[in-house]
Amino acid sequence: LLSVTLFGKSQPIGALENGQSILEVPASANMLSLEFASLDFRFSQALLYQTQLEGFDTSWVDNGQSRTLRFTRLPGGNYTLRVRARGVGGKWNAPEVLLRIHVQTPFYKTWWFFLSVLVLVSGIAYGIYRNRIGHLLEIIRIRNTISRDLHDEIGSSLSSISILSQIMLARDAGME
């Protein structure tokens, strides 16, 4: 591994060589560039490379003679970069683990964010429901009050009519 570039800035690679350590990539990183070379310098112009980023690539990717890899917007997760070279003899060497990479997951793709949004949306829906039920109960209370008042008014009107009717009947009976 010759160089690691993140955000267009070169990163120290001392402890990262040979998969000994993990390269931490922030979720906001939009470009990761890696440069590597084979240890066989005899026919370096004739070397062909294949790479595989385990966890991202499903098979080996032919790079030809290019010794640079560029990744843009890697999803959050753990990856292992493997490289193998083929020399003049046509035989691929054993793949070498060059680098372990951990790309942080953006906060909006984490389980706790989904749970928070679910709780928030549920709370809002419940609040709307309770508000609607409160309005309906208020309407029912007003209707009951109006109904009771009308019943009392009609009852008092009927009582007045009954009393007046009895007075009239008593007067009519007294006149006879």
CNS distance restraints for C-alpha pairs under 8 A (distance, minus, plus):
assign (resid   1 and name CA) (resid  13 and name CA) 7.83 0.50 0.50
assign (resid   1 and name CA) (resid  17 and name CA) 6.40 0.50 0.50
assign (resid   1 and name CA) (resid  34 and name CA) 7.60 0.50 0.50
assign (resid   1 and name CA) (resid  35 and name CA) 6.18 0.50 0.50
assign (resid   1 and name CA) (resid  36 and name CA) 4.28 0.50 0.50
assign (resid   1 and name CA) (resid  37 and name CA) 6.44 0.50 0.50
assign (resid   1 and name CA) (resid  98 and name CA) 6.34 0.50 0.50
assign (resid   2 and name CA) (resid  13 and name CA) 7.80 0.50 0.50
assign (resid   2 and name CA) (resid  34 and name CA) 7.67 0.50 0.50
assign (resid   2 and name CA) (resid  35 and name CA) 5.33 0.50 0.50
assign (resid   2 and name CA) (resid  36 and name CA) 4.97 0.50 0.50
assign (resid   2 and name CA) (resid  37 and name CA) 6.83 0.50 0.50
assign (resid   3 and name CA) (resid  10 and name CA) 6.97 0.50 0.50
assign (resid   3 and name CA) (resid  11 and name CA) 7.24 0.50 0.50
assign (resid   3 and name CA) (resid  12 and name CA) 7.79 0.50 0.50
assign (resid   3 and name CA) (resid  13 and name CA) 6.65 0.50 0.50
assign (resid   3 and name CA) (resid  34 and name CA) 5.80 0.50 0.50
assign (resid   3 and name CA) (resid  35 and name CA) 5.12 0.50 0.50
assign (resid   3 and name CA) (resid  36 and name CA) 7.00 0.50 0.50
assign (resid   4 and name CA) (resid  10 and name CA) 5.80 0.50 0.50
assign (resid   4 and name CA) (resid  11 and name CA) 5.38 0.50 0.50
assign (resid   4 and name CA) (resid  12 and name CA) 7.32 0.50 0.50
assign (resid   4 and name CA) (resid  13 and name CA) 6.79 0.50 0.50
assign (resid   4 and name CA) (resid  32 and name CA) 7.44 0.50 0.50
assign (resid   4 and name CA) (resid  33 and name CA) 5.88 0.50 0.50
assign (resid   4 and name CA) (resid  34 and name CA) 4.72 0.50 0.50
assign (resid   4 and name CA) (resid  35 and name CA) 6.59 0.50 0.50
assign (resid   5 and name CA) (resid   9 and name CA) 5.23 0.50 0.50
assign (resid   5 and name CA) (resid  10 and name CA) 4.32 0.50 0.50
assign (resid   5 and name CA) (resid  11 and name CA) 5.68 0.50 0.50
assign (resid   5 and name CA) (resid  32 and name CA) 5.88 0.50 0.50
assign (resid   5 and name CA) (resid  33 and name CA) 4.92 0.50 0.50
assign (resid   5 and name CA) (resid  34 and name CA) 6.32 0.50 0.50
assign (resid   6 and name CA) (resid  10 and name CA) 6.39 0.50 0.50
assign (resid   6 and name CA) (resid  11 and name CA) 6.74 0.50 0.50
assign (resid   6 and name CA) (resid  25 and name CA) 7.93 0.50 0.50
assign (resid   6 and name CA) (resid  29 and name CA) 7.14 0.50 0.50
assign (resid   6 and name CA) (resid  31 and name CA) 6.24 0.50 0.50
assign (resid   6 and name CA) (resid  32 and name CA) 4.93 0.50 0.50
assign (resid   6 and name CA) (resid  33 and name CA) 6.50 0.50 0.50
assign (resid   7 and name CA) (resid  29 and name CA) 6.33 0.50 0.50
assign (resid   7 and name CA) (resid  30 and name CA) 6.96 0.50 0.50
assign (resid   7 and name CA) (resid  31 and name CA) 5.99 0.50 0.50
assign (resid   7 and name CA) (resid  32 and name CA) 6.98 0.50 0.50
assign (resid   8 and name CA) (resid  31 and name CA) 7.57 0.50 0.50
assign (resid  13 and name CA) (resid  17 and name CA) 6.38 0.50 0.50
assign (resid  15 and name CA) (resid  20 and name CA) 6.54 0.50 0.50
assign (resid  15 and name CA) (resid  21 and name CA) 5.97 0.50 0.50
assign (resid  16 and name CA) (resid  20 and name CA) 5.84 0.50 0.50
assign (resid  16 and name CA) (resid  21 and name CA) 4.93 0.50 0.50
assign (resid  16 and name CA) (resid  22 and name CA) 6.44 0.50 0.50
assign (resid  16 and name CA) (resid  23 and name CA) 6.78 0.50 0.50
assign (resid  16 and name CA) (resid  99 and name CA) 6.38 0.50 0.50
assign (resid  16 and name CA) (resid 100 and name CA) 7.84 0.50 0.50
assign (resid  17 and name CA) (resid  21 and name CA) 7.44 0.50 0.50
assign (resid  17 and name CA) (resid  98 and name CA) 6.22 0.50 0.50
assign (resid  17 and name CA) (resid  99 and name CA) 6.51 0.50 0.50
assign (resid  18 and name CA) (resid  96 and name CA) 7.81 0.50 0.50
assign (resid  18 and name CA) (resid  97 and name CA) 6.01 0.50 0.50
assign (resid  18 and name CA) (resid  98 and name CA) 4.87 0.50 0.50
assign (resid  18 and name CA) (resid  99 and name CA) 6.28 0.50 0.50
assign (resid  19 and name CA) (resid  97 and name CA) 5.89 0.50 0.50
assign (resid  19 and name CA) (resid  98 and name CA) 5.45 0.50 0.50
assign (resid  19 and name CA) (resid  99 and name CA) 4.55 0.50 0.50
assign (resid  19 and name CA) (resid 100 and name CA) 5.50 0.50 0.50
assign (resid  20 and name CA) (resid  99 and name CA) 7.80 0.50 0.50
assign (resid  20 and name CA) (resid 100 and name CA) 7.98 0.50 0.50
assign (resid  21 and name CA) (resid  99 and name CA) 7.62 0.50 0.50
assign (resid  21 and name CA) (resid 100 and name CA) 6.75 0.50 0.50
assign (resid  22 and name CA) (resid  99 and name CA) 7.04 0.50 0.50
assign (resid  22 and name CA) (resid 100 and name CA) 4.88 0.50 0.50
assign (resid  22 and name CA) (resid 101 and name CA) 5.39 0.50 0.50
assign (resid  22 and name CA) (resid 102 and name CA) 6.58 0.50 0.50
assign (resid  23 and name CA) (resid  99 and name CA) 7.42 0.50 0.50
assign (resid  23 and name CA) (resid 100 and name CA) 6.19 0.50 0.50
assign (resid  23 and name CA) (resid 101 and name CA) 4.71 0.50 0.50
assign (resid  23 and name CA) (resid 102 and name CA) 6.07 0.50 0.50
assign (resid  24 and name CA) (resid 101 and name CA) 6.22 0.50 0.50
assign (resid  24 and name CA) (resid 102 and name CA) 5.08 0.50 0.50
assign (resid  24 and name CA) (resid 103 and name CA) 6.16 0.50 0.50
assign (resid  24 and name CA) (resid 104 and name CA) 7.42 0.50 0.50
assign (resid  25 and name CA) (resid  29 and name CA) 6.63 0.50 0.50
assign (resid  25 and name CA) (resid 101 and name CA) 7.21 0.50 0.50
assign (resid  25 and name CA) (resid 102 and name CA) 6.01 0.50 0.50
assign (resid  25 and name CA) (resid 103 and name CA) 4.64 0.50 0.50
assign (resid  25 and name CA) (resid 104 and name CA) 6.20 0.50 0.50
assign (resid  26 and name CA) (resid 103 and name CA) 6.03 0.50 0.50
assign (resid  26 and name CA) (resid 104 and name CA) 5.28 0.50 0.50
assign (resid  26 and name CA) (resid 105 and name CA) 7.99 0.50 0.50
assign (resid  27 and name CA) (resid  76 and name CA) 6.85 0.50 0.50
assign (resid  27 and name CA) (resid 103 and name CA) 6.21 0.50 0.50
assign (resid  27 and name CA) (resid 104 and name CA) 4.79 0.50 0.50
assign (resid  27 and name CA) (resid 105 and name CA) 5.53 0.50 0.50
assign (resid  27 and name CA) (resid 106 and name CA) 5.13 0.50 0.50
assign (resid  28 and name CA) (resid 106 and name CA) 7.43 0.50 0.50
assign (resid  29 and name CA) (resid  73 and name CA) 6.74 0.50 0.50
assign (resid  30 and name CA) (resid  72 and name CA) 5.27 0.50 0.50
assign (resid  30 and name CA) (resid  73 and name CA) 4.75 0.50 0.50
assign (resid  30 and name CA) (resid  74 and name CA) 7.69 0.50 0.50
assign (resid  31 and name CA) (resid  70 and name CA) 6.94 0.50 0.50
assign (resid  31 and name CA) (resid  71 and name CA) 5.69 0.50 0.50
assign (resid  31 and name CA) (resid  72 and name CA) 4.41 0.50 0.50
assign (resid  31 and name CA) (resid  73 and name CA) 6.30 0.50 0.50
assign (resid  32 and name CA) (resid  70 and name CA) 5.72 0.50 0.50
assign (resid  32 and name CA) (resid  71 and name CA) 5.14 0.50 0.50
assign (resid  32 and name CA) (resid  72 and name CA) 6.33 0.50 0.50
assign (resid  33 and name CA) (resid  68 and name CA) 7.06 0.50 0.50
assign (resid  33 and name CA) (resid  69 and name CA) 5.61 0.50 0.50
assign (resid  33 and name CA) (resid  70 and name CA) 4.41 0.50 0.50
assign (resid  33 and name CA) (resid  71 and name CA) 6.37 0.50 0.50
assign (resid  34 and name CA) (resid  68 and name CA) 5.63 0.50 0.50
assign (resid  34 and name CA) (resid  69 and name CA) 5.11 0.50 0.50
assign (resid  34 and name CA) (resid  70 and name CA) 6.46 0.50 0.50
assign (resid  35 and name CA) (resid  67 and name CA) 5.63 0.50 0.50
assign (resid  35 and name CA) (resid  68 and name CA) 4.40 0.50 0.50
assign (resid  35 and name CA) (resid  69 and name CA) 6.39 0.50 0.50
assign (resid  36 and name CA) (resid  67 and name CA) 5.40 0.50 0.50
assign (resid  36 and name CA) (resid  68 and name CA) 6.50 0.50 0.50
assign (resid  37 and name CA) (resid  67 and name CA) 6.22 0.50 0.50
assign (resid  38 and name CA) (resid  44 and name CA) 7.65 0.50 0.50
assign (resid  38 and name CA) (resid  85 and name CA) 6.87 0.50 0.50
assign (resid  40 and name CA) (resid  44 and name CA) 6.72 0.50 0.50
assign (resid  43 and name CA) (resid  47 and name CA) 6.56 0.50 0.50
assign (resid  43 and name CA) (resid  87 and name CA) 7.13 0.50 0.50
assign (resid  43 and name CA) (resid  88 and name CA) 7.26 0.50 0.50
assign (resid  45 and name CA) (resid  65 and name CA) 7.44 0.50 0.50
assign (resid  46 and name CA) (resid  65 and name CA) 7.50 0.50 0.50
assign (resid  46 and name CA) (resid  87 and name CA) 6.40 0.50 0.50
assign (resid  46 and name CA) (resid  88 and name CA) 6.46 0.50 0.50
assign (resid  47 and name CA) (resid  64 and name CA) 7.99 0.50 0.50
assign (resid  47 and name CA) (resid  65 and name CA) 6.18 0.50 0.50
assign (resid  47 and name CA) (resid  85 and name CA) 6.33 0.50 0.50
assign (resid  47 and name CA) (resid  86 and name CA) 5.59 0.50 0.50
assign (resid  47 and name CA) (resid  87 and name CA) 4.83 0.50 0.50
assign (resid  47 and name CA) (resid  88 and name CA) 7.05 0.50 0.50
assign (resid  48 and name CA) (resid  63 and name CA) 7.10 0.50 0.50
assign (resid  48 and name CA) (resid  64 and name CA) 4.89 0.50 0.50
assign (resid  48 and name CA) (resid  65 and name CA) 4.89 0.50 0.50
assign (resid  48 and name CA) (resid  66 and name CA) 7.85 0.50 0.50
assign (resid  48 and name CA) (resid  85 and name CA) 5.55 0.50 0.50
assign (resid  48 and name CA) (resid  86 and name CA) 5.19 0.50 0.50
assign (resid  48 and name CA) (resid  87 and name CA) 6.72 0.50 0.50
assign (resid  49 and name CA) (resid  62 and name CA) 6.33 0.50 0.50
assign (resid  49 and name CA) (resid  63 and name CA) 5.30 0.50 0.50
assign (resid  49 and name CA) (resid  64 and name CA) 5.49 0.50 0.50
assign (resid  49 and name CA) (resid  65 and name CA) 6.07 0.50 0.50
assign (resid  49 and name CA) (resid  66 and name CA) 7.17 0.50 0.50
assign (resid  49 and name CA) (resid  67 and name CA) 7.32 0.50 0.50
assign (resid  49 and name CA) (resid  83 and name CA) 7.06 0.50 0.50
assign (resid  49 and name CA) (resid  84 and name CA) 5.86 0.50 0.50
assign (resid  49 and name CA) (resid  85 and name CA) 4.52 0.50 0.50
assign (resid  49 and name CA) (resid  86 and name CA) 6.45 0.50 0.50
assign (resid  50 and name CA) (resid  60 and name CA) 5.98 0.50 0.50
assign (resid  50 and name CA) (resid  61 and name CA) 5.30 0.50 0.50
assign (resid  50 and name CA) (resid  62 and name CA) 4.56 0.50 0.50
assign (resid  50 and name CA) (resid  63 and name CA) 5.42 0.50 0.50
assign (resid  50 and name CA) (resid  64 and name CA) 7.30 0.50 0.50
assign (resid  50 and name CA) (resid  83 and name CA) 5.88 0.50 0.50
assign (resid  50 and name CA) (resid  84 and name CA) 5.45 0.50 0.50
assign (resid  50 and name CA) (resid  85 and name CA) 6.37 0.50 0.50
assign (resid  51 and name CA) (resid  60 and name CA) 5.57 0.50 0.50
assign (resid  51 and name CA) (resid  61 and name CA) 5.25 0.50 0.50
assign (resid  51 and name CA) (resid  62 and name CA) 6.70 0.50 0.50
assign (resid  51 and name CA) (resid  63 and name CA) 7.02 0.50 0.50
assign (resid  51 and name CA) (resid  81 and name CA) 7.23 0.50 0.50
assign (resid  51 and name CA) (resid  82 and name CA) 5.70 0.50 0.50
assign (resid  51 and name CA) (resid  83 and name CA) 4.53 0.50 0.50
assign (resid  51 and name CA) (resid  84 and name CA) 6.48 0.50 0.50
assign (resid  52 and name CA) (resid  57 and name CA) 5.84 0.50 0.50
assign (resid  52 and name CA) (resid  58 and name CA) 7.73 0.50 0.50
assign (resid  52 and name CA) (resid  59 and name CA) 6.46 0.50 0.50
assign (resid  52 and name CA) (resid  60 and name CA) 4.93 0.50 0.50
assign (resid  52 and name CA) (resid  61 and name CA) 6.08 0.50 0.50
assign (resid  52 and name CA) (resid  81 and name CA) 5.93 0.50 0.50
assign (resid  52 and name CA) (resid  82 and name CA) 5.23 0.50 0.50
assign (resid  52 and name CA) (resid  83 and name CA) 6.54 0.50 0.50
assign (resid  53 and name CA) (resid  57 and name CA) 5.29 0.50 0.50
assign (resid  53 and name CA) (resid  79 and name CA) 6.22 0.50 0.50
assign (resid  53 and name CA) (resid  80 and name CA) 5.57 0.50 0.50
assign (resid  53 and name CA) (resid  81 and name CA) 4.51 0.50 0.50
assign (resid  53 and name CA) (resid  82 and name CA) 6.30 0.50 0.50
assign (resid  54 and name CA) (resid  58 and name CA) 7.16 0.50 0.50
assign (resid  54 and name CA) (resid  79 and name CA) 5.42 0.50 0.50
assign (resid  54 and name CA) (resid  80 and name CA) 5.07 0.50 0.50
assign (resid  54 and name CA) (resid  81 and name CA) 6.32 0.50 0.50
assign (resid  54 and name CA) (resid  82 and name CA) 7.52 0.50 0.50
assign (resid  55 and name CA) (resid  77 and name CA) 7.86 0.50 0.50
assign (resid  55 and name CA) (resid  78 and name CA) 6.83 0.50 0.50
assign (resid  55 and name CA) (resid  79 and name CA) 5.22 0.50 0.50
assign (resid  55 and name CA) (resid  80 and name CA) 7.18 0.50 0.50
assign (resid  56 and name CA) (resid  79 and name CA) 7.14 0.50 0.50
assign (resid  57 and name CA) (resid  61 and name CA) 7.80 0.50 0.50
assign (resid  63 and name CA) (resid  67 and name CA) 7.41 0.50 0.50
assign (resid  74 and name CA) (resid 103 and name CA) 7.13 0.50 0.50
assign (resid  75 and name CA) (resid 103 and name CA) 6.95 0.50 0.50
assign (resid  75 and name CA) (resid 105 and name CA) 6.98 0.50 0.50
assign (resid  76 and name CA) (resid 102 and name CA) 7.42 0.50 0.50
assign (resid  76 and name CA) (resid 103 and name CA) 4.69 0.50 0.50
assign (resid  76 and name CA) (resid 104 and name CA) 4.98 0.50 0.50
assign (resid  76 and name CA) (resid 105 and name CA) 4.06 0.50 0.50
assign (resid  76 and name CA) (resid 106 and name CA) 7.10 0.50 0.50
assign (resid  77 and name CA) (resid 102 and name CA) 5.77 0.50 0.50
assign (resid  77 and name CA) (resid 103 and name CA) 5.25 0.50 0.50
assign (resid  77 and name CA) (resid 104 and name CA) 6.50 0.50 0.50
assign (resid  77 and name CA) (resid 105 and name CA) 6.76 0.50 0.50
assign (resid  78 and name CA) (resid 100 and name CA) 7.47 0.50 0.50
assign (resid  78 and name CA) (resid 101 and name CA) 5.80 0.50 0.50
assign (resid  78 and name CA) (resid 102 and name CA) 4.52 0.50 0.50
assign (resid  78 and name CA) (resid 103 and name CA) 6.40 0.50 0.50
assign (resid  79 and name CA) (resid 100 and name CA) 5.84 0.50 0.50
assign (resid  79 and name CA) (resid 101 and name CA) 4.99 0.50 0.50
assign (resid  79 and name CA) (resid 102 and name CA) 6.25 0.50 0.50
assign (resid  80 and name CA) (resid  97 and name CA) 6.97 0.50 0.50
assign (resid  80 and name CA) (resid  98 and name CA) 7.73 0.50 0.50
assign (resid  80 and name CA) (resid  99 and name CA) 5.91 0.50 0.50
assign (resid  80 and name CA) (resid 100 and name CA) 4.51 0.50 0.50
assign (resid  80 and name CA) (resid 101 and name CA) 6.08 0.50 0.50
assign (resid  81 and name CA) (resid  97 and name CA) 5.95 0.50 0.50
assign (resid  81 and name CA) (resid  98 and name CA) 5.70 0.50 0.50
assign (resid  81 and name CA) (resid  99 and name CA) 5.19 0.50 0.50
assign (resid  81 and name CA) (resid 100 and name CA) 6.27 0.50 0.50
assign (resid  81 and name CA) (resid 101 and name CA) 7.66 0.50 0.50
assign (resid  82 and name CA) (resid  95 and name CA) 5.94 0.50 0.50
assign (resid  82 and name CA) (resid  96 and name CA) 5.42 0.50 0.50
assign (resid  82 and name CA) (resid  97 and name CA) 4.59 0.50 0.50
assign (resid  82 and name CA) (resid  98 and name CA) 5.82 0.50 0.50
assign (resid  82 and name CA) (resid  99 and name CA) 7.42 0.50 0.50
assign (resid  83 and name CA) (resid  95 and name CA) 5.39 0.50 0.50
assign (resid  83 and name CA) (resid  96 and name CA) 5.51 0.50 0.50
assign (resid  83 and name CA) (resid  97 and name CA) 6.74 0.50 0.50
assign (resid  83 and name CA) (resid  98 and name CA) 6.94 0.50 0.50
assign (resid  84 and name CA) (resid  92 and name CA) 6.52 0.50 0.50
assign (resid  84 and name CA) (resid  93 and name CA) 5.81 0.50 0.50
assign (resid  84 and name CA) (resid  94 and name CA) 6.27 0.50 0.50
assign (resid  84 and name CA) (resid  95 and name CA) 4.55 0.50 0.50
assign (resid  84 and name CA) (resid  96 and name CA) 6.37 0.50 0.50
assign (resid  85 and name CA) (resid  92 and name CA) 5.64 0.50 0.50
assign (resid  85 and name CA) (resid  93 and name CA) 5.76 0.50 0.50
assign (resid  85 and name CA) (resid  95 and name CA) 7.91 0.50 0.50
assign (resid  86 and name CA) (resid  90 and name CA) 5.74 0.50 0.50
assign (resid  86 and name CA) (resid  91 and name CA) 5.47 0.50 0.50
assign (resid  86 and name CA) (resid  92 and name CA) 4.41 0.50 0.50
assign (resid  86 and name CA) (resid  93 and name CA) 6.29 0.50 0.50
assign (resid  87 and name CA) (resid  91 and name CA) 6.60 0.50 0.50
assign (resid  87 and name CA) (resid  92 and name CA) 7.27 0.50 0.50
assign (resid 105 and name CA) (resid 109 and name CA) 6.53 0.50 0.50
assign (resid 105 and name CA) (resid 110 and name CA) 6.83 0.50 0.50
assign (resid 106 and name CA) (resid 110 and name CA) 6.93 0.50 0.50
assign (resid 107 and name CA) (resid 113 and name CA) 6.64 0.50 0.50
assign (resid 108 and name CA) (resid 113 and name CA) 5.71 0.50 0.50
assign (resid 108 and name CA) (resid 114 and name CA) 7.37 0.50 0.50
assign (resid 109 and name CA) (resid 113 and name CA) 6.86 0.50 0.50
assign (resid 109 and name CA) (resid 114 and name CA) 7.28 0.50 0.50
assign (resid 110 and name CA) (resid 114 and name CA) 6.58 0.50 0.50
assign (resid 111 and name CA) (resid 115 and name CA) 6.14 0.50 0.50
assign (resid 112 and name CA) (resid 116 and name CA) 6.00 0.50 0.50
assign (resid 113 and name CA) (resid 117 and name CA) 6.15 0.50 0.50
assign (resid 114 and name CA) (resid 118 and name CA) 6.09 0.50 0.50
assign (resid 115 and name CA) (resid 119 and name CA) 6.15 0.50 0.50
assign (resid 116 and name CA) (resid 120 and name CA) 6.08 0.50 0.50
assign (resid 117 and name CA) (resid 121 and name CA) 6.01 0.50 0.50
assign (resid 118 and name CA) (resid 122 and name CA) 5.98 0.50 0.50
assign (resid 119 and name CA) (resid 123 and name CA) 5.98 0.50 0.50
assign (resid 120 and name CA) (resid 124 and name CA) 6.20 0.50 0.50
assign (resid 121 and name CA) (resid 125 and name CA) 6.10 0.50 0.50
assign (resid 122 and name CA) (resid 126 and name CA) 6.01 0.50 0.50
assign (resid 123 and name CA) (resid 127 and name CA) 6.02 0.50 0.50
assign (resid 124 and name CA) (resid 128 and name CA) 6.18 0.50 0.50
assign (resid 125 and name CA) (resid 129 and name CA) 6.14 0.50 0.50
assign (resid 126 and name CA) (resid 130 and name CA) 6.06 0.50 0.50
assign (resid 127 and name CA) (resid 131 and name CA) 6.05 0.50 0.50
assign (resid 128 and name CA) (resid 132 and name CA) 6.15 0.50 0.50
assign (resid 129 and name CA) (resid 133 and name CA) 6.18 0.50 0.50
assign (resid 130 and name CA) (resid 134 and name CA) 6.02 0.50 0.50
assign (resid 131 and name CA) (resid 135 and name CA) 6.30 0.50 0.50
assign (resid 132 and name CA) (resid 136 and name CA) 6.30 0.50 0.50
assign (resid 133 and name CA) (resid 137 and name CA) 6.11 0.50 0.50
assign (resid 134 and name CA) (resid 138 and name CA) 6.17 0.50 0.50
assign (resid 135 and name CA) (resid 139 and name CA) 6.26 0.50 0.50
assign (resid 136 and name CA) (resid 140 and name CA) 6.25 0.50 0.50
assign (resid 137 and name CA) (resid 141 and name CA) 6.11 0.50 0.50
assign (resid 138 and name CA) (resid 142 and name CA) 6.20 0.50 0.50
assign (resid 139 and name CA) (resid 143 and name CA) 6.15 0.50 0.50
assign (resid 140 and name CA) (resid 144 and name CA) 6.10 0.50 0.50
assign (resid 141 and name CA) (resid 145 and name CA) 6.21 0.50 0.50
assign (resid 142 and name CA) (resid 146 and name CA) 6.19 0.50 0.50
assign (resid 143 and name CA) (resid 147 and name CA) 5.99 0.50 0.50
assign (resid 144 and name CA) (resid 148 and name CA) 6.02 0.50 0.50
assign (resid 145 and name CA) (resid 149 and name CA) 6.11 0.50 0.50
assign (resid 146 and name CA) (resid 150 and name CA) 6.06 0.50 0.50
assign (resid 147 and name CA) (resid 151 and name CA) 6.01 0.50 0.50
assign (resid 148 and name CA) (resid 152 and name CA) 6.12 0.50 0.50
assign (resid 149 and name CA) (resid 153 and name CA) 6.12 0.50 0.50
assign (resid 150 and name CA) (resid 154 and name CA) 5.96 0.50 0.50
assign (resid 151 and name CA) (resid 155 and name CA) 5.85 0.50 0.50
assign (resid 152 and name CA) (resid 156 and name CA) 6.03 0.50 0.50
assign (resid 153 and name CA) (resid 157 and name CA) 6.01 0.50 0.50
assign (resid 154 and name CA) (resid 158 and name CA) 5.97 0.50 0.50
assign (resid 155 and name CA) (resid 159 and name CA) 6.08 0.50 0.50
assign (resid 156 and name CA) (resid 160 and name CA) 6.06 0.50 0.50
assign (resid 157 and name CA) (resid 161 and name CA) 6.12 0.50 0.50
assign (resid 158 and name CA) (resid 162 and name CA) 6.01 0.50 0.50
assign (resid 159 and name CA) (resid 163 and name CA) 6.09 0.50 0.50
assign (resid 160 and name CA) (resid 164 and name CA) 6.00 0.50 0.50
assign (resid 161 and name CA) (resid 165 and name CA) 5.89 0.50 0.50
assign (resid 162 and name CA) (resid 166 and name CA) 6.17 0.50 0.50
assign (resid 163 and name CA) (resid 167 and name CA) 6.19 0.50 0.50
assign (resid 164 and name CA) (resid 168 and name CA) 6.09 0.50 0.50
assign (resid 165 and name CA) (resid 169 and name CA) 6.06 0.50 0.50
assign (resid 166 and name CA) (resid 170 and name CA) 5.99 0.50 0.50
assign (resid 167 and name CA) (resid 171 and name CA) 6.06 0.50 0.50
assign (resid 168 and name CA) (resid 172 and name CA) 6.01 0.50 0.50
assign (resid 169 and name CA) (resid 173 and name CA) 6.05 0.50 0.50
assign (resid 170 and name CA) (resid 174 and name CA) 6.11 0.50 0.50
assign (resid 171 and name CA) (resid 175 and name CA) 6.24 0.50 0.50
assign (resid 172 and name CA) (resid 176 and name CA) 6.65 0.50 0.50
